[in-house]
Protein backbone atom coordinates (compact mmCIF):
# COMPACT_ATOMS: atom_id res chain seq x y z
CA UNK A 1 0.00 0.00 0.00
CA UNK A 2 2.80 2.42 0.85
CA UNK A 3 6.05 2.93 -0.97
CA UNK A 4 9.37 1.52 0.16
CA UNK A 5 10.84 1.99 3.65
CA UNK A 6 13.26 4.57 2.30
CA UNK A 7 10.38 6.80 1.23
CA UNK A 8 8.78 6.37 4.63
CA UNK A 9 11.94 7.76 6.24
CA UNK A 10 12.02 10.65 3.75
CA UNK A 11 8.39 11.55 4.46
CA UNK A 12 8.92 11.43 8.23
CA UNK A 13 12.05 13.60 8.04
CA UNK A 14 10.43 16.15 5.72
CA UNK A 15 7.29 16.43 7.85
CA UNK A 16 9.44 16.67 10.99
CA UNK A 17 11.53 19.46 9.47
CA UNK A 18 8.51 21.37 8.18
CA UNK A 19 6.52 21.14 11.43
CA UNK A 20 9.48 21.42 13.79
CA UNK A 21 11.69 24.03 12.15
CA UNK A 22 10.28 25.64 9.01
CA UNK A 23 6.76 26.60 10.14
CA UNK A 24 7.84 28.17 13.46
CA UNK A 25 10.37 30.32 11.58
CA UNK A 26 7.78 31.25 8.94
CA UNK A 27 5.37 32.31 11.69
CA UNK A 28 8.12 34.43 13.28
CA UNK A 29 9.13 36.10 10.00
CA UNK A 30 5.48 36.73 9.04
CA UNK A 31 5.04 38.76 12.20
CA UNK A 32 2.19 36.66 13.56
CA UNK A 33 1.51 37.39 17.20
CA UNK A 34 2.88 35.06 19.85
CA UNK A 35 -0.61 34.06 20.99
CA UNK A 36 -1.70 33.13 17.47
CA UNK A 37 1.52 31.18 16.96
CA UNK A 38 0.99 29.24 20.18
CA UNK A 39 -2.65 28.46 19.50
CA UNK A 40 -2.58 27.72 15.77
CA UNK A 41 0.88 26.34 15.14
CA UNK A 42 2.33 24.94 18.33
CA UNK A 43 -0.91 23.44 19.59
CA UNK A 44 -3.39 22.86 16.77
CA UNK A 45 -1.25 22.12 13.72
CA UNK A 46 1.61 20.39 15.52
CA UNK A 47 -0.70 18.24 17.68
CA UNK A 48 -2.46 17.02 14.54
CA UNK A 49 0.94 16.56 12.87
CA UNK A 50 2.35 14.59 15.79
CA UNK A 51 -0.66 12.28 15.83
CA UNK A 52 -0.45 11.91 12.05
CA UNK A 53 3.25 11.04 12.18
CA UNK A 54 2.62 8.36 14.80
CA UNK A 55 -0.20 6.93 12.70
CA UNK A 56 1.96 7.00 9.54
CA UNK A 57 4.86 5.27 11.29
CA UNK A 58 2.51 2.51 12.45
CA UNK A 59 0.99 2.09 8.99
CA UNK A 60 4.35 1.90 7.22
CA UNK A 61 5.94 -0.40 9.82
CA UNK A 62 8.79 2.05 10.29
CA UNK A 63 10.95 1.49 13.41
CA UNK A 64 9.77 3.03 16.67
CA UNK A 65 12.78 5.35 16.98
CA UNK A 66 11.46 7.43 14.07
CA UNK A 67 8.86 8.73 16.53
CA UNK A 68 11.70 10.85 17.96
CA UNK A 69 12.42 12.76 14.73
CA UNK A 70 9.71 15.45 14.87
CA UNK A 71 9.97 16.22 18.61
CA UNK A 72 13.77 16.11 18.32
CA UNK A 73 13.82 18.57 15.42
CA UNK A 74 11.45 20.86 17.31
CA UNK A 75 13.56 20.75 20.49
CA UNK A 76 16.82 21.28 18.59
CA UNK A 77 15.33 24.20 16.66
CA UNK A 78 14.15 25.72 19.93
CA UNK A 79 17.54 25.19 21.59
CA UNK A 80 19.85 26.23 18.73
CA UNK A 81 17.89 28.89 16.84
CA UNK A 82 15.73 30.14 19.73
CA UNK A 83 12.68 30.05 17.45
CA UNK A 84 10.41 29.44 20.42
CA UNK A 85 12.05 31.43 23.16
CA UNK A 86 9.93 30.17 26.01
CA UNK A 87 10.63 27.29 28.34
CA UNK A 88 7.28 25.66 27.52
CA UNK A 89 8.59 24.69 24.08
CA UNK A 90 10.50 21.77 25.58
CA UNK A 91 7.31 20.54 27.26
CA UNK A 92 5.56 20.83 23.91
CA UNK A 93 8.26 18.62 22.39
CA UNK A 94 7.52 15.99 25.05
CA UNK A 95 3.80 16.38 24.34
CA UNK A 96 4.42 15.85 20.61
CA UNK A 97 6.34 12.69 21.45
CA UNK A 98 3.52 11.47 23.70
CA UNK A 99 0.91 12.12 21.00
CA UNK A 100 3.01 10.29 18.42
CA UNK A 101 3.40 7.32 20.76
CA UNK A 102 -0.35 7.24 21.46
CA UNK A 103 -1.10 7.31 17.74
CA UNK A 104 1.52 4.65 17.10
CA UNK A 105 0.18 2.22 19.65
CA UNK A 106 -3.56 2.73 19.17
CA UNK A 107 -5.74 0.25 17.32
CA UNK A 108 -6.91 2.67 14.61
CA UNK A 109 -3.67 2.24 12.70
CA UNK A 110 -4.01 -1.53 12.23
CA UNK A 111 -4.05 -2.33 8.56
CA UNK A 112 -6.76 -4.95 8.02
CA UNK A 113 -5.64 -5.56 4.44
CA UNK A 114 -2.24 -6.82 5.59
CA UNK A 115 -3.50 -10.07 7.06
CA UNK A 116 -6.88 -10.19 5.39
CA UNK A 117 -10.35 -10.19 6.86
CA UNK A 118 -10.26 -13.99 7.13
CA UNK A 119 -7.50 -13.77 9.75
CA UNK A 120 -9.58 -11.49 11.96
CA UNK A 121 -12.72 -13.57 11.36
CA UNK A 122 -10.86 -16.68 12.58
CA UNK A 123 -9.70 -14.85 15.71
CA UNK A 124 -13.26 -13.79 16.54
CA UNK A 125 -14.78 -17.18 15.70
CA UNK A 126 -12.25 -19.17 17.71
CA UNK A 127 -12.84 -17.13 20.87
CA UNK A 128 -10.76 -18.17 23.86
CA UNK A 129 -9.94 -21.69 22.82
CA UNK A 130 -7.12 -23.38 24.69
CA UNK A 131 -3.87 -23.85 22.84
CA UNK A 132 -4.03 -20.75 20.62
N, CA and C of each residue as an Amber inpcrd file, in Angstrom:
protein
   396
   0.8120000  -1.1800000   0.0000000   0.0000000   0.0000000   0.0000000
   0.8670000   1.2590000   0.0000000   1.8980000   1.2770000   0.8210000
   2.7980000   2.4190000   0.8530000   4.0660000   2.0800000   0.0840000
   4.8080000   3.1140000  -0.2410000   6.0540000   2.9260000  -0.9740000
   7.0920000   2.2520000  -0.0720000   8.2960000   2.2080000  -0.5570000
   9.3660000   1.5170000   0.1620000   9.6730000   2.1860000   1.5080000
  10.4290000   1.4690000   2.3310000  10.8360000   1.9860000   3.6460000
  11.6130000   3.2870000   3.5200000  12.4520000   3.3640000   2.4800000
  13.2600000   4.5700000   2.2970000  12.3610000   5.7910000   2.1590000
  11.2840000   5.6680000   1.3990000  10.3790000   6.8000000   1.2250000
   9.6500000   7.1190000   2.5190000   9.4100000   6.1180000   3.3410000
   8.7830000   6.3720000   4.6350000   9.6900000   7.2490000   5.4930000
  10.9890000   6.9360000   5.4950000  11.9410000   7.7640000   6.2450000
  11.9760000   9.1870000   5.6950000  11.9650000   9.3180000   4.3770000
  12.0190000  10.6470000   3.7480000  10.7940000  11.4680000   4.1410000
   9.6250000  10.8510000   4.0950000   8.3890000  11.5530000   4.4560000
   8.4320000  11.9880000   5.9160000   8.8680000  11.1050000   6.7960000
   8.9200000  11.4270000   8.2270000   9.8970000  12.5670000   8.4900000
  11.0550000  12.5340000   7.8480000  12.0520000  13.6000000   8.0450000
  11.5420000  14.9250000   7.4860000  10.9270000  14.9000000   6.3140000
  10.4270000  16.1460000   5.7190000   9.3160000  16.7470000   6.5750000
   8.3740000  15.9200000   7.0000000   7.2890000  16.4250000   7.8550000
   7.8480000  16.9310000   9.1770000   8.8180000  16.2200000   9.7480000
   9.4400000  16.6690000  10.9870000  10.1390000  18.0090000  10.8300000
  10.8480000  18.1840000   9.7190000  11.5260000  19.4610000   9.4700000
  10.5310000  20.5930000   9.2410000   9.4910000  20.3210000   8.4720000
   8.5070000  21.3650000   8.1830000   7.7800000  21.7760000   9.4600000
   7.2740000  20.8120000  10.2170000   6.5220000  21.1410000  11.4290000
   7.4190000  21.6330000  12.5640000   8.6190000  21.0870000  12.6610000
   9.4770000  21.4160000  13.7910000  10.3680000  22.6160000  13.6070000
  10.7370000  22.9380000  12.3580000  11.6910000  24.0330000  12.1490000
  11.1940000  25.0960000  11.1690000  10.6390000  24.6760000  10.0520000
  10.2770000  25.6400000   9.0130000   9.0670000  26.4880000   9.4130000
   7.9680000  25.8450000   9.7980000   6.7560000  26.6000000  10.1380000
   6.9430000  27.5600000  11.3140000   7.6260000  27.1780000  12.3990000
   7.8400000  28.1730000  13.4620000   8.6190000  29.4000000  12.9800000
   9.6130000  29.1800000  12.1170000  10.3710000  30.3170000  11.5820000
   9.5280000  31.1540000  10.6310000   8.6770000  30.5170000   9.8320000
   7.7810000  31.2530000   8.9350000   6.8160000  32.1050000   9.7520000
   6.2750000  31.5430000  10.8280000   5.3660000  32.3080000  11.6860000
   6.0850000  33.4910000  12.3140000   7.3610000  33.3220000  12.7020000
   8.1230000  34.4340000  13.2810000   8.3900000  35.5230000  12.2510000
   8.8090000  35.1280000  11.0480000   9.1260000  36.0980000   9.9980000
   7.8640000  36.8210000   9.5290000   6.7320000  36.1290000   9.5010000
   5.4820000  36.7260000   9.0410000   4.9300000  37.7400000  10.0370000
   5.4830000  37.7850000  11.2130000   5.0420000  38.7620000  12.1990000
   3.7310000  38.3850000  12.8760000   3.4080000  37.1260000  12.8930000
   2.1910000  36.6600000  13.5590000   2.4010000  36.7640000  15.0670000
   1.3760000  37.1810000  15.7530000   1.5100000  37.3900000  17.2040000
   1.8510000  36.0820000  17.9130000   2.4510000  36.2330000  19.0790000
   2.8760000  35.0650000  19.8530000   1.6860000  34.1990000  20.2450000
   0.5730000  34.8350000  20.6060000  -0.6070000  34.0590000  20.9890000
  -1.1570000  33.2580000  19.8220000  -1.2120000  33.8550000  18.6490000
  -1.6950000  33.1300000  17.4670000  -0.7520000  31.9920000  17.1090000
   0.5400000  32.2310000  17.2480000   1.5200000  31.1770000  16.9640000
   1.3490000  30.0070000  17.9180000   1.1580000  30.2990000  19.1920000
   0.9940000  29.2400000  20.1780000  -0.2740000  28.4390000  19.9040000
  -1.3710000  29.1500000  19.6780000  -2.6540000  28.4630000  19.5020000
  -2.6980000  27.6980000  18.1930000  -2.3760000  28.3450000  17.0880000
  -2.5830000  27.7180000  15.7730000  -1.4520000  26.7980000  15.3550000
  -0.2290000  27.1780000  15.5920000   0.8780000  26.3360000  15.1440000
   1.3030000  25.3350000  16.2100000   1.7260000  25.8220000  17.3410000
   2.3320000  24.9450000  18.3350000   1.3320000  23.9800000  18.9580000
   0.0750000  24.3510000  19.0190000  -0.9130000  23.4350000  19.5930000
  -1.7160000  22.7470000  18.5030000  -2.4590000  23.4830000  17.7170000
  -3.3930000  22.8560000  16.7720000  -2.6780000  22.0900000  15.6650000
  -1.8750000  22.7640000  14.8850000  -1.2450000  22.1200000  13.7170000
  -0.2470000  21.0490000  14.1540000   0.5960000  21.3560000  15.1100000
   1.6130000  20.3900000  15.5180000   1.0240000  19.1980000  16.2830000
  -0.0600000  19.3970000  17.0350000  -0.7010000  18.2450000  17.6840000
  -1.2630000  17.3000000  16.6300000  -1.9270000  17.8530000  15.6340000
  -2.4550000  17.0170000  14.5390000  -1.3020000  16.3560000  13.7900000
  -0.2350000  17.1120000  13.5490000   0.9370000  16.5590000  12.8660000
   1.6070000  15.4450000  13.6490000   1.7320000  15.6200000  14.9560000
   2.3510000  14.5890000  15.7940000   1.5190000  13.3070000  15.7740000
   0.2110000  13.4500000  15.8840000  -0.6630000  12.2790000  15.8330000
  -0.5810000  11.6240000  14.4600000  -0.5510000  12.4460000  13.4090000
  -0.4470000  11.9100000  12.0460000   0.8680000  11.1870000  11.7980000
   1.9500000  11.6980000  12.3420000   3.2450000  11.0390000  12.1760000
   3.2430000   9.6830000  12.8790000   2.7030000   9.6330000  14.0850000
   2.6200000   8.3560000  14.7960000   1.7810000   7.3430000  14.0400000
   0.6720000   7.7970000  13.4900000  -0.1960000   6.9260000  12.6970000
   0.5290000   6.4400000  11.4440000   1.2340000   7.3520000  10.7630000
   1.9570000   6.9960000   9.5450000   3.0730000   5.9920000   9.8310000
   3.7700000   6.1860000  10.9220000   4.8560000   5.2680000  11.2940000
   4.2900000   3.8790000  11.5640000   3.1440000   3.8080000  12.2040000
   2.5080000   2.5130000  12.4540000   2.0870000   1.8550000  11.1390000
   1.4910000   2.6340000  10.2490000   0.9900000   2.0930000   8.9850000
   2.1050000   1.6240000   8.0530000   3.2450000   2.2610000   8.1160000
   4.3480000   1.9050000   7.2190000   5.3370000   0.9440000   7.8640000
   5.0660000   0.5310000   9.1000000   5.9390000  -0.3950000   9.8240000
   7.3680000   0.1180000   9.9140000   7.4970000   1.4130000  10.1060000
   8.7940000   2.0480000  10.2870000   9.2070000   1.8450000  11.7460000
  10.5060000   1.7350000  12.0340000  10.9520000   1.4940000  13.4140000
  10.4560000   2.5530000  14.3960000  10.3230000   2.1620000  15.6400000
   9.7730000   3.0290000  16.6720000  10.6080000   4.2820000  16.8950000
  11.9190000   4.2010000  16.6880000  12.7810000   5.3530000  16.9820000
  12.4930000   6.5380000  16.0620000  11.8070000   6.3110000  14.9480000
  11.4620000   7.4320000  14.0690000  10.4130000   8.3460000  14.7060000
   9.7700000   7.8710000  15.7830000   8.8560000   8.7350000  16.5250000
   9.5880000   9.9250000  17.1430000  10.8990000   9.8020000  17.3200000
  11.6970000  10.8510000  17.9580000  12.1080000  11.9710000  17.0110000
  11.9030000  11.7900000  15.7020000  12.4240000  12.7630000  14.7300000
  11.7340000  14.1180000  14.8690000  10.4120000  14.1660000  14.8030000
   9.7070000  15.4480000  14.8740000   9.9160000  16.1610000  16.2060000
   9.7030000  15.5020000  17.3510000   9.9670000  16.2150000  18.6130000
  11.4370000  16.6110000  18.7630000  12.3490000  15.7830000  18.2470000
  13.7680000  16.1060000  18.3180000  14.1240000  17.3260000  17.4870000
  13.5800000  17.4010000  16.2810000  13.8240000  18.5670000  15.4180000
  13.2590000  19.8240000  16.0810000  12.0660000  19.7130000  16.6430000
  11.4480000  20.8600000  17.3060000  12.2910000  21.3280000  18.4960000
  12.7500000  20.3860000  19.3230000  13.5600000  20.7500000  20.4950000
  14.9090000  21.3300000  20.0800000  15.5420000  20.7380000  19.0610000
  16.8230000  21.2820000  18.5880000  16.6570000  22.6750000  17.9910000
  15.5850000  22.8820000  17.2380000  15.3270000  24.2000000  16.6640000
  15.1010000  25.2230000  17.7750000  14.3880000  24.8260000  18.7940000
  14.1550000  25.7180000  19.9290000  15.4590000  26.0270000  20.6540000
  16.2960000  25.0140000  20.8460000  17.5390000  25.1940000  21.5870000
  18.5820000  25.9810000  20.7880000  18.7780000  25.6170000  19.5240000
  19.8470000  26.2350000  18.7340000  19.4610000  27.5800000  18.1280000
  18.2790000  27.6630000  17.5480000  17.8880000  28.8860000  16.8450000
  17.0090000  29.8090000  17.6760000  16.5980000  29.3450000  18.8380000
  15.7320000  30.1360000  19.7270000  14.4590000  30.5950000  19.0170000
  13.9120000  29.7210000  18.1710000  12.6830000  30.0460000  17.4540000
  11.5310000  30.2290000  18.4200000  11.4310000  29.3440000  19.3670000
  10.4100000  29.4370000  20.4170000  11.1620000  29.7430000  21.7020000
  11.1550000  30.9890000  22.0910000  12.0460000  31.4340000  23.1610000
  11.5580000  31.1320000  24.5670000  10.4710000  30.4400000  24.6930000
   9.9290000  30.1740000  26.0140000  10.2490000  28.7600000  26.4590000
  10.2900000  28.5780000  27.7610000  10.6270000  27.2880000  28.3430000
   9.5870000  26.2200000  28.0110000   8.3400000  26.6370000  27.7850000
   7.2830000  25.6650000  27.5220000   7.5080000  24.8920000  26.2260000
   8.3570000  25.3660000  25.3590000   8.5890000  24.6930000  24.0800000
   9.1530000  23.2860000  24.2930000   9.9610000  23.1030000  25.3110000
  10.5000000  21.7660000  25.5830000   9.3980000  20.8240000  26.0800000
   8.4500000  21.3550000  26.8340000   7.3110000  20.5440000  27.2620000
   6.4220000  20.2010000  26.0700000   6.3170000  21.1250000  25.1360000
   5.5610000  20.8290000  23.9130000   6.2300000  19.7120000  23.1230000
   7.5580000  19.7000000  23.0840000   8.2630000  18.6170000  22.3900000
   7.9470000  17.2700000  23.0290000   7.8990000  17.2320000  24.3580000
   7.5180000  15.9930000  25.0540000   6.0620000  15.6260000  24.7700000
   5.2070000  16.6320000  24.6660000   3.8020000  16.3760000  24.3400000
   3.6690000  15.8320000  22.9200000   4.4400000  16.3700000  21.9820000
   4.4150000  15.8500000  20.6050000   4.8640000  14.3880000  20.5840000
   5.8870000  14.0790000  21.3600000   6.3430000  12.6890000  21.4520000
   5.2480000  11.7980000  22.0310000   4.5890000  12.2660000  23.0760000
   3.5210000  11.4730000  23.7000000   2.3680000  11.2560000  22.7220000
   1.9850000  12.2700000  21.9840000   0.9100000  12.1180000  20.9970000
   1.3080000  11.1500000  19.8900000   2.5380000  11.2170000  19.4480000
   3.0100000  10.2860000  18.4230000   2.9970000   8.8520000  18.9280000
   3.4000000   8.6630000  20.1760000   3.4010000   7.3190000  20.7600000
   1.9710000   6.7980000  20.9010000   1.0550000   7.6510000  21.3400000
  -0.3500000   7.2420000  21.4560000  -0.8950000   6.8410000  20.0980000
  -0.6170000   7.6430000  19.0820000  -1.1030000   7.3070000  17.7410000
  -0.4460000   6.0360000  17.2190000   0.8030000   5.8300000  17.5670000
   1.5230000   4.6480000  17.0970000   0.9800000   3.3670000  17.7210000
   0.5990000   3.4230000  18.9660000   0.1760000   2.2150000  19.6530000
  -1.3400000   2.0490000  19.7580000  -2.1030000   2.9230000  19.1020000
  -3.5550000   2.7280000  19.1670000  -4.0060000   1.7170000  18.1250000
  -5.2410000   1.2950000  18.2060000  -5.7400000   0.2490000  17.3160000
  -6.2610000   0.7980000  16.0020000  -6.3960000   2.1030000  15.8550000
  -6.9110000   2.6680000  14.6070000  -5.9510000   2.4540000  13.4620000
  -4.6840000   2.3160000  13.7610000  -3.6730000   2.2430000  12.7040000
  -3.4540000   0.8240000  12.1960000  -4.1890000  -0.1520000  12.6830000
  -4.0050000  -1.5260000  12.2330000  -4.5160000  -1.6420000  10.8110000
  -3.7030000  -2.1920000   9.9660000  -4.0500000  -2.3260000   8.5630000
  -4.7040000  -3.6850000   8.3400000  -6.0150000  -3.7070000   8.1670000
  -6.7570000  -4.9510000   8.0230000  -6.3560000  -5.6780000   6.7500000
  -5.9910000  -4.9390000   5.7170000  -5.6450000  -5.5580000   4.4450000
  -4.3640000  -6.3800000   4.5170000  -3.5120000  -6.1080000   5.5020000
  -2.2430000  -6.8150000   5.5910000  -2.4350000  -8.3170000   5.8300000
  -3.3190000  -8.6640000   6.7370000  -3.5010000 -10.0660000   7.0580000
  -4.8200000 -10.6050000   6.5290000  -5.6190000  -9.7520000   5.9740000
  -6.8780000 -10.1850000   5.3910000  -7.9840000 -10.3060000   6.4230000
  -9.2090000 -10.1160000   5.9640000 -10.3540000 -10.1940000   6.8630000
 -10.5320000 -11.5970000   7.4160000 -10.1120000 -12.6010000   6.6820000
 -10.2630000 -13.9870000   7.1290000  -9.4780000 -14.2380000   8.4270000
  -8.3100000 -13.6260000   8.5330000  -7.4980000 -13.7680000   9.7500000
  -8.2590000 -13.2610000  10.9700000  -8.8570000 -12.0640000  10.8500000
  -9.5800000 -11.4870000  11.9630000 -10.8770000 -12.2410000  12.2300000
 -11.5060000 -12.7650000  11.1870000 -12.7150000 -13.5690000  11.3570000
 -12.3870000 -14.8340000  12.1460000 -11.2580000 -15.4740000  11.8620000
 -10.8580000 -16.6760000  12.5830000 -10.5740000 -16.3720000  14.0500000
  -9.9740000 -15.2230000  14.3300000  -9.7030000 -14.8490000  15.7130000
 -11.0090000 -14.6940000  16.4840000 -11.9690000 -14.0190000  15.8750000
 -13.2620000 -13.7900000  16.5360000 -14.0180000 -15.1050000  16.6890000
 -14.0290000 -15.9410000  15.6520000 -14.7770000 -17.1820000  15.6960000
 -14.1980000 -18.1800000  16.7010000 -12.8670000 -18.1920000  16.8340000
 -12.2460000 -19.1750000  17.7110000 -12.4010000 -18.8120000  19.1930000
 -12.6360000 -17.5480000  19.4870000 -12.8370000 -17.1260000  20.8690000
 -11.6230000 -17.3930000  21.7150000 -11.8400000 -17.9180000  22.9090000
 -10.7640000 -18.1660000  23.8570000 -10.4550000 -19.6460000  23.9370000
 -10.2490000 -20.2720000  22.8170000  -9.9390000 -21.6930000  22.8240000
  -8.5530000 -21.9290000  23.4110000  -8.4110000 -23.0390000  24.0900000
  -7.1150000 -23.3820000  24.6880000  -6.1530000 -23.7900000  23.6060000
  -4.9060000 -23.4490000  23.7690000  -3.8690000 -23.8530000  22.8390000
  -3.6310000 -22.8910000  21.6960000  -4.2770000 -21.7290000  21.7000000
  -4.0300000 -20.7530000  20.6180000  -2.8470000 -19.9240000  20.9210000
